[in-house]
């Protein structure tokens, strides 16, 4: 039979530096139950969360938990695509032209020539569109097109 949970102390009695048992600290710092005392114990064992060993008990403070959370906070990642630089686009187009030349020079065995020619034509059309100067590109598009491959 599992132990009954420790009663929560009155919040007015607790300061940032009050030593708290890990399960009590977890219930106070994470009232929705997202973290447990065991999760805090694992973080302490990894060296992520500061703690004190008092006798045979491991305790932590709300300040240690707050600092641990700040160290682990992740910055917001931008979902916008970064425009590709002119140099990278030029290098990608040049590489694609080399691939196209190789395709024309050595058709793959077993690939029907009609399919091969259609694939080469599609690739060449895409390359022409990508290698146009920016002024010729569609002005309504705000993102730079990338060569997939």
DAQUICOR-V797972 format. One record per backbone hydrogen bond with DSSP energy under -1.0 kcal/mol. CO is the residue of the C=O (numbers start at 0). NH is the residue of the N-H. If there is no record, write none. Layout:
BEGIN
co->CO nh->NH
co->CO nh->NH
END
This chain:
BEGIN
co->9 nh->12
co->10 nh->13
co->14 nh->17
co->15 nh->62
co->19 nh->59
co->20 nh->24
co->21 nh->25
co->22 nh->26
co->23 nh->27
co->24 nh->28
co->25 nh->29
co->29 nh->32
co->35 nh->39
co->36 nh->40
co->37 nh->41
co->38 nh->42
co->39 nh->43
co->40 nh->44
co->41 nh->45
co->42 nh->47
co->42 nh->48
co->51 nh->58
co->53 nh->56
co->56 nh->53
co->58 nh->51
co->59 nh->19
co->60 nh->64
co->61 nh->65
co->62 nh->66
co->63 nh->67
co->64 nh->68
co->65 nh->69
co->66 nh->70
co->67 nh->71
co->84 nh->88
co->85 nh->89
co->86 nh->90
co->87 nh->91
co->88 nh->92
co->89 nh->93
co->90 nh->94
co->91 nh->95
co->92 nh->96
co->93 nh->97
co->94 nh->98
co->95 nh->99
co->96 nh->100
co->97 nh->101
co->98 nh->102
co->99 nh->103
co->100 nh->104
co->101 nh->105
co->107 nh->110
co->111 nh->115
co->112 nh->116
co->113 nh->117
co->114 nh->118
co->115 nh->119
co->116 nh->120
co->117 nh->121
co->118 nh->122
co->119 nh->123
co->120 nh->124
co->121 nh->125
co->122 nh->126
co->123 nh->127
co->124 nh->128
co->125 nh->129
co->126 nh->130
co->132 nh->135
END
